[in-house]
């Protein structure tokens, strides 16, 4: 990646946001010729403090996103999720949003949606190109790898199953009142995700 190129910066920031928030591709990418109504909007993303309250970028220790709904959100309640800085200088949700904001300064990437007009096909192609360059099966990597990879990193980082289900919105008992996830309860999740990756790299 060449982060001096806005398209590369947009791609990398989008991958990180999808990874840390366990997003489905329809929740942040353009798919085919359409975009779902609940696709993540720029106005629903903000820098926040440890409690998930809005704060200036320079003081941010977390980022918060608001999803307006999804295919499994039968009541249209949407969800707000906060992820805290991971402590890693590269793989971090706060840095991800900073990348996206920088990329959005270019007219081509401005608009309602956080990830601009980045398509699922473009992201999938980038994954397959990377896989080919390191001689691993291209077929094993696509946009779904982002959500799966994030969940796997959390499991490896020994995050609780409840935290993972809430973050990824995998709650299926829709007839019951949905539990909510406070900003403070996610304070260690980003570090767990990056820490698991670091441990595996050194093992």
C-alpha positions in Angstrom: 0.0 0.0 0.0 1.0 3.6 -0.7 -0.9 5.7 1.8 0.1 8.8 -0.2 -2.5 7.7 -2.7 -6.0 8.6 -1.6 -7.5 5.4 -3.1 -5.0 3.2 -1.1 -5.7 5.2 2.1 -9.4 4.8 1.6 -9.0 1.1 1.0 -6.8 0.5 4.1 -9.0 2.6 6.4 -12.1 0.8 5.2 -10.5 -2.6 5.8 -9.6 -1.6 9.3 -13.0 -0.3 10.1 -14.6 -3.5 8.8 -12.1 -5.6 10.8 -12.5 -3.9 14.1 -16.3 -3.4 14.0 -16.9 -6.9 12.5 -18.9 -5.3 9.6 -20.7 -7.1 6.9 -19.7 -5.9 3.5 -23.1 -4.5 2.9 -22.7 -2.3 6.0 -19.8 -0.2 4.5 -19.2 -1.1 0.8 -20.9 -0.6 -2.5 -22.0 -4.0 -3.8 -22.6 -4.5 -7.5 -24.9 -1.7 -8.7 -26.5 -1.0 -5.4 -25.9 0.2 -1.9 -28.0 -0.9 1.1 -29.9 1.8 3.0 -28.0 0.9 6.2 -24.5 1.4 4.7 -22.3 3.3 7.2 -22.7 7.1 6.7 -20.0 9.6 7.5 -22.4 11.6 9.7 -22.8 8.5 12.0 -19.1 8.2 12.8 -17.2 10.3 15.3 -14.1 10.4 17.4 -14.9 9.7 21.1 -13.5 9.4 24.6 -13.3 6.3 26.9 -17.0 6.6 27.5 -17.9 6.9 23.9 -18.8 10.6 24.1 -17.8 12.8 21.1 -14.4 14.5 21.5 -12.0 16.3 19.2 -9.8 14.1 17.0 -6.7 15.3 18.8 -8.0 14.0 22.1 -9.8 10.8 20.9 -9.1 7.5 22.5 -11.8 5.7 20.6 -14.2 5.9 17.6 -17.9 5.4 17.6 -20.1 4.3 14.7 -23.8 4.2 14.2 -25.4 1.5 12.0 -29.0 2.4 11.0 -30.1 -1.2 10.6 -29.3 -4.4 8.7 -31.0 -7.4 7.2 -31.1 -9.1 10.6 -32.4 -5.9 12.4 -36.1 -6.8 12.3 -37.1 -3.8 14.4 -34.9 -1.2 12.6 -33.3 -0.1 15.9 -29.8 0.2 14.5 -26.8 0.0 16.7 -24.0 2.2 18.1 -20.6 0.6 18.7 -17.4 2.1 20.2 -13.9 0.7 19.6 -10.9 2.0 21.5 -7.4 2.7 20.3 -5.5 -0.6 20.0 -2.1 0.8 20.9 -0.7 -0.3 17.6 0.7 2.5 15.3 -0.8 0.9 12.2 -3.6 -1.5 13.0 -6.0 0.7 15.0 -9.7 1.7 14.6 -8.9 5.4 15.6 -6.2 5.6 13.0 -8.5 3.9 10.5 -11.1 6.7 10.7 -8.3 9.3 10.5 -7.2 7.6 7.2 -10.7 7.8 5.9 -11.1 11.5 6.8 -7.9 12.3 5.0 -9.0 10.4 1.9 -12.3 12.2 2.0 -10.6 15.5 1.5 -10.4 14.5 -2.2 -13.6 15.5 -4.1 -13.8 12.0 -5.6 -14.4 10.4 -2.1 -16.7 12.9 -0.5 -20.3 12.0 0.0 -22.7 10.6 2.5 -20.9 7.3 3.1 -17.8 6.9 5.2 -16.0 4.7 2.7 -17.0 6.7 -0.3 -17.8 4.7 -3.4 -15.4 1.9 -2.5 -16.8 -1.3 -3.9 -16.7 -4.8 -2.6 -15.2 -5.9 -5.9 -12.3 -3.5 -5.5 -11.6 -4.7 -1.9 -11.8 -8.4 -3.0 -9.4 -7.8 -5.8 -6.9 -6.2 -3.4 -7.1 -9.2 -1.1 -6.6 -11.7 -3.9 -3.7 -9.7 -5.3 -2.1 -9.8 -1.9 -2.7 -13.5 -1.5 -1.2 -14.2 -4.8 1.9 -12.2 -4.0 2.6 -14.3 -0.9 1.7 -17.6 -2.6 -1.5 -18.5 -0.7 -4.8 -19.6 -2.3 -6.6 -16.5 -3.7 -10.0 -18.3 -3.4 -9.7 -18.2 0.4 -9.8 -14.4 0.6 -12.6 -12.0 -0.1 -14.5 -9.2 1.6 -16.0 -11.8 4.0 -12.4 -12.3 5.3 -12.6 -9.0 7.1 -15.5 -9.8 9.4 -14.3 -13.4 9.9 -10.8 -12.2 10.5 -12.0 -9.7 13.1 -14.0 -12.3 15.0 -11.1 -14.8 14.9 -8.8 -12.2 16.3 -11.2 -11.5 19.1 -11.5 -15.2 19.9 -7.7 -15.6 19.8 -7.4 -12.6 22.1 -9.8 -14.4 24.5 -12.6 -11.8 24.3 -15.9 -13.0 25.8 -18.4 -14.6 23.5 -21.0 -12.0 24.6 -18.7 -9.1 23.6 -18.2 -10.7 20.2 -21.9 -11.4 19.6 -22.8 -7.8 20.6 -20.0 -6.2 18.5 -20.9 -8.3 15.5 -24.6 -8.1 16.1 -25.0 -11.9 16.0 -27.9 -11.8 18.5 -30.7 -14.0 17.0 -33.4 -13.8 19.8 -35.1 -10.9 18.2 -38.3 -11.4 20.3 -36.3 -10.5 23.4 -35.1 -7.0 24.3 -31.7 -6.5 22.6 -28.9 -6.1 25.1 -26.8 -2.9 24.7 -23.1 -2.6 24.8 -21.5 0.3 26.6 -18.4 2.1 25.3 -16.4 1.2 28.4 -17.2 -2.5 28.0 -15.2 -2.5 24.7 -12.1 -0.7 26.1 -9.8 -3.7 25.7 -11.2 -5.3 22.6 -8.9 -3.5 20.0 -5.8 -4.3 22.0 -6.9 -7.9 22.3 -7.3 -8.1 18.5 -3.9 -6.6 17.7 -2.3 -8.5 20.6 -3.5 -11.8 19.2 -2.0 -11.0 15.8 1.3 -10.0 17.3 1.5 -13.2 19.4 0.8 -15.4 16.3 3.5 -13.6 14.3 6.1 -14.3 16.9 5.1 -17.9 17.5 
